[in-house]
């Protein structure tokens, strides 16, 4: 009987076991590699889907923003249409008012002419020694001339006439304007003072238009002083700003201007007065800008406000 070699059998078993283990490991490694590839592929797909979702979300946000922007634009457009409609109605009312004022100026000029004729007739009939009466009659004649001039200037402002640009002495224009508005100052218990630089060169401008600006600024100062106790003072000052510019200031000691109103003050139809049209300052700024200058306002350190405008010096005087 041949006995098997036990050592050889154990070696064969060990080799078989090693082969099985290697085969098993190879299978596991293949499976692991397959799973790894599958996971990487799925991760890639998830990354692409995630990116697509993010892009879709961004598009959605952009779309919502565009819708909101569109809605805001439509709302602003609606407000603009309403604002333009209101301005058109206001312009229509102002236009009718201008027609009325023009007609009124024409009607007033006729009795003024009659009053002048009567006063001159009385002056001729009075004896030379009637000094006091002659003085009173002369006052009537002078005031009649001033009233007639106001009417003529008012009609010139309302007419669509071509601007008459010529060299002007701004100080003389201010003095003339004060004379025109002196009666109003007296009625309102206000005092107009001046501090005019006598060495100023001429400016280049339209007398009627610049006087309109001055009258408007002084009238606004009267309104600002309405609720003031004494003193009710307006100071008009001129000086040279630089080599080519002069500046005119109209300063009052009134209530000042609320800070929130200053940016809107020169826009069309803005007014803080119950009976205001909101046109005066807007027109005044347009006039000054057409002359090459700038009209603006500031509150004084203590009381009141100062409106000021610049004008270029006439080139011949520069």
Rosetta silent file (secondary structure, phi, psi, omega in degrees, C-alpha in Angstrom):
SEQUENCE: XXXXXXXXXXXXXXXXXXXXXXXXXXXXXXXXXXXXXXXXXXXXXXXXXXXXXXXXXXXXXXXXXXXXXXXXXXXXXXXXXXXXXXXXXXXXXXXXXXXXXXXXXXXXXXXXXXXXXXXXXXXXXXXXXXXXXXXXXXXXXXXXXXXXXXXXXXXXXXXXXXXXXXXXXXXXXXXXXXXXXXXXXXXXXXXXXXXXXXXXXXXXXXXXXXXXXXXXXXXXXXXXXXXXXXXXXXXXXXXXXXXXXXXXXXXXXXXXXXXXXXXXXXXXXXXXXXXXXXXXXXXXXXXXXXXXXXXXXXXXXXXXXXXXXXXXXXXXXX
SCORE:     score description
SCORE:     0.000 S_00000001
   1 L     0.000  131.567 -177.090    0.000    0.000    0.000 S_00000001
   2 L   -99.003  119.601  178.527    1.370    3.385   -1.098 S_00000001
   3 L   -82.435  132.477  179.789    0.825    6.142    1.402 S_00000001
   4 L   -67.149  147.979  176.762    0.317    9.612   -0.099 S_00000001
   5 L   -74.250  108.708 -175.655    2.878   12.251    0.474 S_00000001
   6 H   -64.818  -38.403 -178.755    1.149   14.496    3.044 S_00000001
   7 H   -63.868  -38.468 -179.907    3.498   17.431    2.510 S_00000001
   8 H   -67.655  -40.714  178.874    2.843   17.441   -1.206 S_00000001
   9 H   -62.914  -41.743  178.450   -0.892   17.343   -0.668 S_00000001
  10 H   -62.720  -38.869  179.855   -0.758   20.276    1.731 S_00000001
  11 H   -64.311  -40.749  179.827    1.317   22.230   -0.802 S_00000001
  12 H   -64.440  -41.704  179.148   -1.239   21.499   -3.532 S_00000001
  13 H   -62.497  -41.986 -179.270   -4.065   22.617   -1.290 S_00000001
  14 H   -64.333  -40.344  179.698   -2.235   25.793   -0.407 S_00000001
  15 H   -65.055  -42.741  178.503   -1.604   26.578   -4.084 S_00000001
  16 H   -61.493  -41.012  179.759   -5.240   25.946   -4.931 S_00000001
  17 H   -64.658  -38.878  179.850   -6.315   28.179   -2.092 S_00000001
  18 H   -65.378  -41.402  179.376   -3.922   30.904   -3.283 S_00000001
  19 H   -63.080  -44.344  179.047   -5.296   30.654   -6.830 S_00000001
  20 H   -60.462  -42.871 -179.535   -8.873   30.864   -5.557 S_00000001
  21 H   -63.454  -41.748  179.374   -7.950   33.884   -3.407 S_00000001
  22 H   -64.241  -42.592  179.948   -6.229   35.597   -6.347 S_00000001
  23 H   -63.237  -42.313  179.236   -9.214   34.904   -8.561 S_00000001
  24 H   -63.366  -43.180  178.955  -11.542   36.190   -5.875 S_00000001
  25 H   -62.756  -39.491  179.638   -9.409   39.357   -5.413 S_00000001
  26 H   -62.330  -41.379  178.551   -9.364   39.892   -9.172 S_00000001
  27 H   -63.497  -44.687  178.551  -13.147   39.645   -9.222 S_00000001
  28 H   -61.471  -43.732 -179.370  -13.426   42.093   -6.310 S_00000001
  29 H   -62.763  -40.465  178.163  -11.024   44.531   -7.957 S_00000001
  30 H   -63.454  -43.005  179.076  -13.022   44.387  -11.193 S_00000001
  31 H   -64.676  -40.788  179.326  -16.233   44.970   -9.300 S_00000001
  32 H   -62.947  -43.264  179.288  -14.651   47.824   -7.358 S_00000001
  33 H   -63.190  -41.362  178.720  -13.393   49.417  -10.572 S_00000001
  34 H   -63.361  -43.498  178.423  -16.834   49.053  -12.172 S_00000001
  35 H   -63.990  -39.318  179.679  -18.510   50.620   -9.145 S_00000001
  36 H   -62.247  -44.916  178.923  -15.955   53.437   -9.123 S_00000001
  37 H   -62.753  -40.595  179.544  -16.642   54.186  -12.793 S_00000001
  38 H   -62.367  -44.760  179.983  -20.380   54.055  -12.143 S_00000001
  39 H   -63.204  -43.218  179.704  -20.082   56.451   -9.193 S_00000001
  40 H   -63.627  -41.059  178.335  -17.896   58.849  -11.202 S_00000001
  41 H   -63.199  -45.257  179.378  -20.341   58.754  -14.109 S_00000001
  42 H   -64.734  -37.777  177.421  -23.309   59.400  -11.809 S_00000001
  43 H   -63.384  -40.469  177.491  -21.374   62.205  -10.054 S_00000001
  44 H   -63.269  -42.497  178.519  -20.678   63.774  -13.434 S_00000001
  45 H   -64.219  -41.393  177.811  -24.318   63.528  -14.390 S_00000001
  46 H   -62.787  -39.102  179.754  -25.359   65.035  -11.056 S_00000001
  47 H   -63.479  -42.490  178.832  -22.859   67.873  -11.565 S_00000001
  48 H   -64.416  -44.867  179.289  -24.292   68.602  -15.016 S_00000001
  49 H   -62.646  -39.835  178.943  -27.863   68.475  -13.695 S_00000001
  50 H   -62.593  -41.525  178.720  -26.889   70.738  -10.781 S_00000001
  51 H   -65.495  -40.876  177.775  -25.358   73.223  -13.199 S_00000001
  52 H   -62.723  -41.877  178.441  -28.476   73.100  -15.364 S_00000001
  53 H   -63.367  -40.623  178.366  -30.677   73.683  -12.327 S_00000001
  54 H   -63.637  -43.223  178.482  -28.522   76.642  -11.274 S_00000001
  55 H   -62.284  -42.586  177.665  -28.733   78.123  -14.785 S_00000001
  56 H   -61.929  -40.663  179.274  -32.487   77.646  -14.812 S_00000001
  57 H   -64.016  -41.167  179.068  -32.719   79.312  -11.379 S_00000001
  58 H   -63.892  -43.228  178.052  -30.622   82.237  -12.615 S_00000001
  59 H   -60.536  -39.499  179.588  -32.829   82.570  -15.699 S_00000001
  60 H   -63.583  -44.186  179.332  -35.884   82.521  -13.454 S_00000001
  61 H   -63.066  -44.809  179.251  -34.422   85.246  -11.212 S_00000001
  62 H   -61.661  -40.694  179.899  -33.477   87.329  -14.264 S_00000001
  63 H   -63.009  -43.782  178.849  -36.938   86.838  -15.685 S_00000001
  64 H   -64.319  -39.415  178.506  -38.551   87.924  -12.409 S_00000001
  65 H   -64.650  -41.965  179.018  -36.243   90.947  -12.245 S_00000001
  66 H   -63.327  -39.833  177.277  -37.115   91.885  -15.826 S_00000001
  67 H   -62.149  -42.681  179.969  -40.808   91.547  -15.012 S_00000001
  68 H   -65.648  -42.542  178.479  -40.318   93.786  -11.957 S_00000001
  69 H   -62.551  -42.501  178.358  -38.303   96.314  -13.975 S_00000001
  70 H   -61.869  -41.124  178.527  -40.982   96.284  -16.657 S_00000001
  71 H   -64.493  -41.151  178.397  -43.685   96.831  -14.063 S_00000001
  72 H   -63.837  -41.663  179.517  -41.707   99.722  -12.544 S_00000001
  73 H   -63.368  -41.817  178.240  -41.220  101.292  -15.976 S_00000001
  74 H   -62.970  -42.673  178.902  -44.930  101.016  -16.717 S_00000001
  75 H   -62.607  -44.261  178.624  -45.744  102.580  -13.335 S_00000001
  76 H   -63.419  -39.324  178.845  -43.269  105.432  -13.953 S_00000001
  77 H   -63.559  -42.934  177.494  -44.716  105.950  -17.430 S_00000001
  78 H   -60.344  -43.889  178.537  -48.229  106.143  -15.999 S_00000001
  79 H   -63.279  -39.365  179.486  -47.063  108.701  -13.437 S_00000001
  80 H   -64.831  -40.088  178.035  -45.314  110.683  -16.178 S_00000001
  81 H   -63.248  -43.646  178.335  -48.481  110.704  -18.281 S_00000001
  82 H   -61.837  -43.533 -179.286  -50.504  111.920  -15.278 S_00000001
  83 H   -63.660  -42.904  179.475  -47.866  114.582  -14.550 S_00000001
  84 H   -65.264  -37.661  178.045  -47.821  115.746  -18.185 S_00000001
  85 H   -63.393  -43.185  178.613  -51.617  115.904  -18.241 S_00000001
  86 H   -63.916  -40.601  179.426  -51.609  118.048  -15.096 S_00000001
  87 H   -65.375  -39.024  178.745  -48.911  120.306  -16.560 S_00000001
  88 H   -63.031  -43.351  177.325  -50.888  120.668  -19.783 S_00000001
  89 H   -62.719  -39.953 -179.947  -53.981  121.681  -17.835 S_00000001
  90 H   -66.891  -42.297  178.429  -51.910  124.129  -15.799 S_00000001
  91 H   -61.066  -39.733  178.542  -50.302  125.584  -18.926 S_00000001
  92 H   -61.026  -44.899  178.893  -53.768  126.039  -20.417 S_00000001
  93 H   -63.582  -41.653  179.838  -54.904  127.902  -17.308 S_00000001
  94 H   -65.302  -38.349  178.206  -51.748  130.035  -17.332 S_00000001
  95 H   -61.998  -43.010  178.226  -52.247  130.777  -21.022 S_00000001
  96 H   -66.344  -36.408  177.162  -55.790  131.965  -20.379 S_00000001
  97 H   -63.527  -41.311  179.263  -54.513  134.023  -17.452 S_00000001
  98 H   -61.994  -40.799  177.251  -51.918  135.651  -19.731 S_00000001
  99 H   -61.888  -42.760 -179.980  -54.690  136.542  -22.201 S_00000001
 100 H   -63.436  -44.764 -179.030  -56.732  138.027  -19.360 S_00000001
 101 H   -63.995  -40.324  178.516  -53.763  140.043  -18.028 S_00000001
 102 H   -61.982  -43.331  178.199  -52.979  141.338  -21.523 S_00000001
 103 H   -64.936  -41.690  179.734  -56.584  142.443  -21.970 S_00000001
 104 H   -63.542  -41.212  178.733  -56.606  143.999  -18.498 S_00000001
 105 H   -60.916  -40.731  178.764  -53.376  145.889  -19.231 S_00000001
 106 H   -63.928  -41.805 -178.875  -54.939  147.295  -22.384 S_00000001
 107 H   -67.975  -37.968 -178.065  -58.061  148.400  -20.496 S_00000001
 108 H   -70.516  -32.281 -176.675  -56.078  150.029  -17.673 S_00000001
 109 H   -62.447  -29.773 -178.851  -53.862  151.999  -20.057 S_00000001
 110 H   -69.464  -50.725  176.693  -56.826  154.005  -21.297 S_00000001
 111 H   -64.632  -29.931  176.678  -57.940  155.482  -17.927 S_00000001
 112 H   -62.953  -41.163  178.027  -54.275  156.074  -17.064 S_00000001
 113 H   -63.760  -39.140  178.638  -53.925  158.170  -20.211 S_00000001
 114 H   -66.095  -42.752  179.358  -57.075  160.120  -19.231 S_00000001
 115 H   -61.008  -40.684  179.111  -55.769  160.689  -15.665 S_00000001
 116 H   -62.843  -43.968  179.794  -52.507  162.018  -17.091 S_00000001
 117 H   -61.702  -44.549  179.732  -54.345  164.431  -19.383 S_00000001
 118 H   -63.373  -43.442 -178.422  -56.493  165.746  -16.508 S_00000001
 119 H   -64.751  -40.506  178.269  -53.484  166.148  -14.211 S_00000001
 120 H   -67.151  -35.468  177.274  -51.507  168.020  -16.878 S_00000001
 121 H   -65.316  -43.237  177.966  -54.524  170.265  -17.535 S_00000001
 122 H   -62.149  -40.761 -179.134  -54.775  171.058  -13.813 S_00000001
 123 H   -61.788  -39.761  178.651  -51.066  171.780  -13.720 S_00000001
 124 H   -69.477  -32.690 -175.779  -51.416  174.283  -16.561 S_00000001
 125 H   -81.625  -21.583 -177.216  -54.419  175.968  -14.936 S_00000001
 126 L   -73.302  143.215  175.539  -52.871  176.360  -11.485 S_00000001
 127 L   -68.686  157.156 -178.202  -51.193  179.644  -10.641 S_00000001
 128 L   -62.726  -28.135 -177.092  -47.448  179.601  -10.148 S_00000001
 129 L   -83.020   -4.589  177.942  -47.800  180.440   -6.451 S_00000001
 130 L   -81.657   65.463 -170.105  -49.917  177.344   -5.726 S_00000001
 131 H   -60.545  -50.710 -175.382  -46.774  175.453   -4.723 S_00000001
 132 H   -63.571  -44.122 -178.878  -48.269  172.650   -2.590 S_00000001
 133 H   -67.001  -41.728  178.631  -51.063  171.821   -5.008 S_00000001
 134 H   -61.514  -36.806  178.764  -48.688  171.900   -7.975 S_00000001
 135 H   -64.858  -41.992  179.057  -46.383  169.518   -6.049 S_00000001
 136 H   -64.205  -42.564  178.912  -49.266  167.088   -5.437 S_00000001
 137 H   -63.490  -39.287  178.529  -50.279  167.227   -9.100 S_00000001
 138 H   -64.246  -34.943  175.738  -46.673  166.565  -10.124 S_00000001
 139 H   -63.344  -42.334  178.691  -46.709  163.486   -7.857 S_00000001
 140 H   -60.690  -43.817 -179.245  -49.861  162.288   -9.632 S_00000001
 141 H   -64.574  -43.843 -179.896  -48.199  162.775  -13.025 S_00000001
 142 H   -62.341  -45.454  179.638  -45.012  160.965  -11.918 S_00000001
 143 H   -66.137  -33.416  176.397  -46.941  158.012  -10.515 S_00000001
 144 H   -63.266  -43.218  178.066  -49.043  157.910  -13.664 S_00000001
 145 H   -60.874  -42.450 -179.943  -45.869  157.653  -15.747 S_00000001
 146 H   -63.984  -44.287  179.830  -44.602  154.816  -13.546 S_00000001
 147 H   -62.692  -41.669  178.659  -47.925  152.952  -13.767 S_00000001
 148 H   -62.621  -39.897  179.261  -47.968  153.388  -17.551 S_00000001
 149 H   -65.728  -39.823  177.223  -44.423  152.065  -17.755 S_00000001
 150 H   -60.072  -45.007  179.584  -45.366  149.036  -15.656 S_00000001
 151 H   -62.100  -42.969  179.999  -48.282  148.331  -18.017 S_00000001
 152 H   -63.060  -41.782 -179.844  -46.044  148.705  -21.081 S_00000001
 153 H   -68.292  -38.104  178.148  -43.451  146.366  -19.625 S_00000001
 154 H   -62.101  -42.999  179.196  -46.127  143.867  -18.640 S_00000001
 155 H   -67.258  -35.072  177.368  -47.494  143.869  -22.177 S_00000001
 156 H   -65.634  -37.872  178.835  -43.956  143.481  -23.543 S_00000001
 157 H   -66.599  -35.755 -177.310  -43.437  140.453  -21.318 S_00000001
 158 H   -80.754  -23.977  177.738  -46.671  138.854  -22.521 S_00000001
 159 L   -73.407  147.379  174.940  -45.972  139.530  -26.188 S_00000001
 160 L   -85.432   69.282 -177.800  -43.952  136.963  -28.109 S_00000001
 161 L   -99.918  156.160  179.289  -41.368  139.545  -29.058 S_00000001
 162 L   -72.188  138.281  179.561  -37.728  138.978  -29.981 S_00000001
 163 L   -60.812  139.352  178.299  -35.286  139.618  -27.127 S_00000001
 164 L  -105.059   90.467 -176.275  -33.529  142.972  -27.354 S_00000001
 165 E   -87.283  125.895  178.569  -29.994  142.165  -26.207 S_00000001
 166 E  -155.792  166.638  176.962  -27.745  145.157  -25.579 S_00000001
 167 E   -63.723  135.234 -176.702  -25.142  146.396  -23.040 S_00000001
 168 E  -132.471  144.758  169.062  -26.795  147.234  -19.691 S_00000001
 169 L   -90.152  108.581 -174.004  -25.773  148.886  -16.455 S_00000001
 170 H   -63.754  -32.994  179.064  -27.112  146.356  -13.944 S_00000001
 171 H   -65.715  -41.857  177.883  -27.097  148.905  -11.093 S_00000001
 172 H   -63.251  -39.493  179.883  -29.289  151.317  -13.091 S_00000001
 173 H   -64.151  -38.595  177.943  -31.658  148.458  -13.890 S_00000001
 174 H   -65.553  -43.793  178.751  -31.928  147.610  -10.179 S_00000001
 175 H   -60.665  -41.890  178.808  -32.648  151.253   -9.288 S_00000001
 176 H   -63.913  -40.371 -178.363  -35.395  151.399  -11.942 S_00000001
 177 H   -66.153  -40.591  179.346  -36.921  148.170  -10.669 S_00000001
 178 H   -62.310  -38.807  177.826  -36.967  149.426   -7.068 S_00000001
 179 H   -62.242  -41.548 -178.362  -38.833  152.541   -8.219 S_00000001
 180 H   -65.133  -33.065 -173.708  -41.418  150.347   -9.957 S_00000001
 181 H  -104.085    6.208 -176.127  -41.990  148.193   -6.876 S_00000001
 182 H   -61.148  -39.833 -179.785  -41.646  150.944   -4.244 S_00000001
 183 H   -62.991  -42.471  178.395  -45.411  151.278   -3.757 S_00000001
 184 H   -62.513  -39.785  178.387  -45.733  147.533   -3.143 S_00000001
 185 H   -62.292  -41.597 -179.625  -42.881  147.715   -0.631 S_00000001
 186 H   -65.760  -43.190  179.770  -44.624  150.525    1.221 S_00000001
 187 H   -62.666  -37.365 -178.065  -47.955  148.649    1.318 S_00000001
 188 L   -86.949    4.086  178.337  -46.199  145.551    2.667 S_00000001
 189 L    57.372   42.260 -179.479  -44.316  147.623    5.248 S_00000001
 190 L  -118.866  155.666 -179.375  -40.976  146.432    3.874 S_00000001
 191 E  -118.575  130.799  175.510  -37.720  148.269    3.221 S_00000001
 192 E  -104.383  120.665  177.145  -35.498  147.666    0.206 S_00000001
 193 E  -111.376  156.133  179.690  -31.825  148.482    0.747 S_00000001
 194 E  -129.621  149.651  173.310  -29.029  148.324   -1.806 S_00000001
 195 E  -139.126   83.419 -169.713  -25.300  147.715   -1.696 S_00000001
 196 E  -103.541  132.016  176.350  -24.233  148.204   -5.303 S_00000001
 197 L   -75.753  116.196 -174.824  -20.667  148.088   -6.593 S_00000001
 198 L   -78.886   -6.524 -178.083  -20.256  151.299   -8.593 S_00000001
 199 L  -103.105   20.628 -178.007  -17.265  150.015  -10.567 S_00000001
 200 L   -77.352  141.275  172.896  -19.070  147.232  -12.358 S_00000001
 201 L   -75.505  172.271  178.073  -18.768  146.892  -16.152 S_00000001
 202 L   -71.719  152.949  170.094  -21.840  146.541  -18.352 S_00000001
 203 E  -105.342  168.414 -178.850  -23.571  143.196  -18.817 S_00000001
 204 E  -111.465  111.466 -176.436  -25.081  141.969  -22.074 S_00000001
 205 E  -169.165  178.778  177.480  -28.808  141.318  -21.787 S_00000001
 206 E   -95.173  120.776 -174.809  -32.460  142.124  -22.385 S_00000001
 207 H   -58.920  -47.649 -176.533  -33.669  144.900  -20.086 S_00000001
 208 H   -63.339  -45.498 -177.414  -37.285  143.715  -19.875 S_00000001
 209 H   -66.037  -43.459 -179.775  -36.392  140.079  -19.182 S_00000001
 210 H   -68.009  -33.458  176.266  -33.807  140.887  -16.513 S_00000001
 211 H   -68.659  -33.731  175.553  -36.222  143.296  -14.861 S_00000001
 212 H   -60.801  -42.409  178.570  -38.807  140.516  -14.824 S_00000001
 213 H   -62.016  -48.149 -179.322  -36.318  138.341  -12.907 S_00000001
 214 H   -60.884  -44.586  179.398  -35.596  141.105  -10.383 S_00000001
 215 H   -61.160  -39.949 -179.469  -39.298  141.848   -9.860 S_00000001
 216 H   -67.141  -43.555 -179.118  -40.018  138.165   -9.279 S_00000001
 217 H   -66.632  -40.120  178.795  -37.190  137.725   -6.766 S_00000001
 218 H   -67.277  -40.901  178.105  -38.158  140.865   -4.846 S_00000001
 219 H   -62.250  -39.527  176.604  -41.834  139.809   -4.805 S_00000001
 220 H   -62.619  -38.359  178.113  -40.814  136.409   -3.409 S_00000001
 221 H   -65.735  -38.898  175.044  -38.869  138.188   -0.681 S_00000001
 222 H   -57.381  -45.280 -179.620  -41.971  140.254    0.160 S_00000001
 223 H   -63.119  -38.230 -179.664  -43.924  137.006    0.561 S_00000001
 224 H   -67.198  -26.469 -178.916  -41.190  135.539    2.777 S_00000001
 225 L   -90.054   -1.451 -171.195  -41.409  138.605    5.049 S_00000001
 226 L   -53.826  -42.996 -176.612  -45.210  138.455    5.276 S_00000001
 227 L   -97.107    9.899 -179.199  -45.326  136.972    8.794 S_00000001
 228 L   -82.334  144.306  163.826  -42.264  138.813   10.064 S_00000001
 229 L   -83.055 -175.997  178.620  -42.264  141.465   12.706 S_00000001
 230 L   -63.001  146.553   -1.569  -39.735  144.272   12.317 S_00000001
 231 L   -89.648  145.251  172.694  -37.367  144.474   10.605 S_00000001
 232 L  -106.089   89.382 -172.487  -38.763  143.616    7.191 S_00000001
 233 E  -120.740  141.773  172.192  -35.686  144.249    5.100 S_00000001
 234 E  -123.198  129.056  179.132  -34.557  143.209    1.642 S_00000001
 235 E  -113.566  124.087  175.276  -30.963  143.801    0.620 S_00000001
 236 E  -107.803  124.343 -175.356  -29.983  143.870   -3.063 S_00000001
 237 E  -129.587  141.161  174.076  -26.249  143.624   -3.620 S_00000001
 238 E  -123.742  147.099  175.468  -24.063  143.578   -6.731 S_00000001
 239 E  -162.606  166.413  178.410  -20.385  142.728   -7.016 S_00000001
 240 E   -87.073  126.922 -178.726  -17.874  141.290   -9.426 S_00000001
 241 E   -84.665  -45.092  175.516  -17.524  137.532   -9.058 S_00000001
 242 E  -155.421 -166.773 -173.490  -14.510  137.088  -11.323 S_00000001
 243 L   -61.311  -29.512 -175.896  -12.883  138.607  -14.417 S_00000001
 244 L  -117.892    9.841 -172.133  -15.839  137.780  -16.673 S_00000001
 245 E  -141.080  142.277  169.258  -18.850  137.584  -14.341 S_00000001
 246 E  -114.789  158.805  179.326  -20.926  139.750  -12.004 S_00000001
 247 E  -127.908  139.557  177.663  -23.309  138.468   -9.335 S_00000001
 248 E  -117.949  129.689 -179.086  -26.585  139.976   -8.102 S_00000001
 249 E  -119.347  136.995  173.356  -27.984  138.931   -4.700 S_00000001
 250 E  -120.246  105.566 -172.688  -31.492  139.491   -3.311 S_00000001
 251 E  -111.549  132.855  177.331  -31.362  138.744    0.414 S_00000001
 252 E  -121.762  166.910  179.409  -34.311  138.783    2.817 S_00000001
 253 L  -110.748   35.385 -174.463  -34.702  138.301    6.563 S_00000001
 254 L   -87.229 -145.021 -171.188  -37.788  136.113    6.238 S_00000001
 255 L   -85.583   -9.320 -177.165  -38.681  132.534    7.106 S_00000001
 256 L    77.891 -179.126 -176.874  -36.152  130.812    4.841 S_00000001
 257 L  -119.682  127.753  176.383  -36.825  127.813    2.592 S_00000001
 258 L   -55.249  138.158 -175.189  -37.394  124.245    3.882 S_00000001
 259 H   -56.645  -36.533 -177.448  -34.444  122.060    2.864 S_00000001
 260 H   -70.738  -17.690 -179.133  -36.708  119.528    1.100 S_00000001
 261 H   -88.500  -21.641 -173.747  -38.133  122.280   -1.156 S_00000001
 262 H   -58.956  -46.060 -179.959  -34.819  123.681   -2.429 S_00000001
 263 L   -63.211  -24.158 -176.344  -34.173  120.963   -5.091 S_00000001
 264 L   -99.070   -2.085 -167.631  -37.726  121.441   -6.479 S_00000001
 265 L   -62.803  -32.574 -175.022  -37.866  125.213   -6.227 S_00000001
 266 L  -102.078   10.582  178.279  -37.029  125.973   -9.872 S_00000001
 267 L   -84.250  155.898 -178.527  -39.131  123.207  -11.456 S_00000001
 268 L   -61.141  134.222  170.830  -42.270  124.016  -13.456 S_00000001
 269 L    68.858    9.471  173.768  -45.463  124.450  -11.421 S_00000001
 270 L   -86.680  129.538  178.196  -43.862  123.812   -8.025 S_00000001
 271 L  -150.818  147.473  175.209  -45.079  126.298   -5.428 S_00000001
 272 L  -105.022    3.156 -179.505  -45.419  126.471   -1.663 S_00000001
 273 L   -95.607  139.378 -179.597  -47.940  129.331   -1.878 S_00000001
 274 L   -58.867  -34.966 -177.487  -51.677  128.570   -1.701 S_00000001
 275 L  -109.683   17.686 -177.343  -52.388  130.908   -4.630 S_00000001
 276 L   -81.560  153.618  176.978  -49.075  130.439   -6.482 S_00000001
 277 L   -95.060  -19.742 -179.233  -48.743  129.316  -10.105 S_00000001
 278 L    72.810   28.263 -177.419  -45.261  127.810   -9.703 S_00000001
 279 L  -113.487  -28.098 -170.505  -43.968  129.536  -12.846 S_00000001
 280 H   -56.818  -53.873 -176.317  -42.016  132.586  -11.651 S_00000001
 281 H   -70.127  -35.130  178.173  -38.765  130.974  -10.527 S_00000001
 282 H   -63.170  -46.471  178.444  -38.767  128.476  -13.382 S_00000001
 283 H   -64.711  -41.288 -179.392  -39.134  131.269  -15.956 S_00000001
 284 H   -61.078  -44.029  178.727  -36.556  133.386  -14.119 S_00000001
 285 H   -63.351  -40.600  178.989  -33.968  130.596  -14.219 S_00000001
 286 H   -61.036  -41.089  179.366  -34.652  130.068  -17.942 S_00000001
 287 H   -63.132  -48.303 -178.275  -34.111  133.783  -18.593 S_00000001
 288 H   -63.805  -41.657  179.076  -30.828  133.886  -16.677 S_00000001
 289 H   -65.066  -34.932  177.290  -29.570  130.700  -18.357 S_00000001
 290 H   -67.845  -20.282  176.009  -30.440  132.152  -21.779 S_00000001
 291 L   -90.368    1.964  179.436  -28.186  135.098  -20.820 S_00000001
 292 L    86.143   16.655 -178.976  -25.325  132.706  -20.045 S_00000001
 293 L  -115.286 -164.583 -177.695  -25.703  132.938  -16.261 S_00000001
 294 L  -143.911  132.003  176.990  -26.986  130.873  -13.365 S_00000001
 295 E  -110.463  130.944 -179.386  -29.822  131.475  -10.865 S_00000001
 296 E  -150.062 -179.439 -176.671  -29.763  129.708   -7.497 S_00000001
 297 E  -144.986  153.521  173.768  -30.758  130.074   -3.828 S_00000001
 298 E  -149.434  149.879  174.264  -29.340  129.419   -0.380 S_00000001
 299 E   -79.357  143.061  178.426  -30.606  129.821    3.165 S_00000001
 300 L   -74.837  156.670  179.478  -28.860  132.464    5.233 S_00000001
 301 L   -56.703  -36.010 -178.976  -26.891  131.412    8.336 S_00000001
 302 L  -104.569  -84.332 -176.123  -29.461  133.103   10.602 S_00000001
 303 L  -120.174  150.170  171.444  -32.765  134.183    9.039 S_00000001
 304 L    79.976 -171.853 -177.882  -34.168  134.241    5.554 S_00000001
 305 E  -137.965  163.285  177.899  -32.786  133.229    2.176 S_00000001
 306 E  -127.853  118.412  169.425  -30.694  134.722   -0.608 S_00000001
 307 E   -90.960  137.580 -179.016  -31.503  134.321   -4.286 S_00000001
 308 E  -143.748  146.091  177.133  -28.531  135.097   -6.486 S_00000001
 309 E  -139.516  151.514  179.219  -27.776  135.069  -10.192 S_00000001
 310 E  -107.926  153.262  175.787  -24.704  135.568  -12.315 S_00000001
 311 E  -139.988  139.347  177.187  -24.373  137.399  -15.633 S_00000001
 312 E   -73.240  146.157  177.843  -21.442  137.506  -18.035 S_00000001
 313 E   -73.397  144.243  177.298  -19.786  140.875  -18.563 S_00000001
 314 L   -58.623  132.531 -172.875  -20.257  142.550  -21.930 S_00000001
 315 L   -59.013  -31.241  179.967  -17.256  141.585  -24.093 S_00000001
 316 L   -66.921  -27.660 -178.802  -16.563  145.225  -24.966 S_00000001
 317 L   -95.924  -10.778 -174.592  -16.131  145.963  -21.230 S_00000001
 318 L   -67.005    0.000    0.000  -14.296  142.759  -20.354 S_00000001
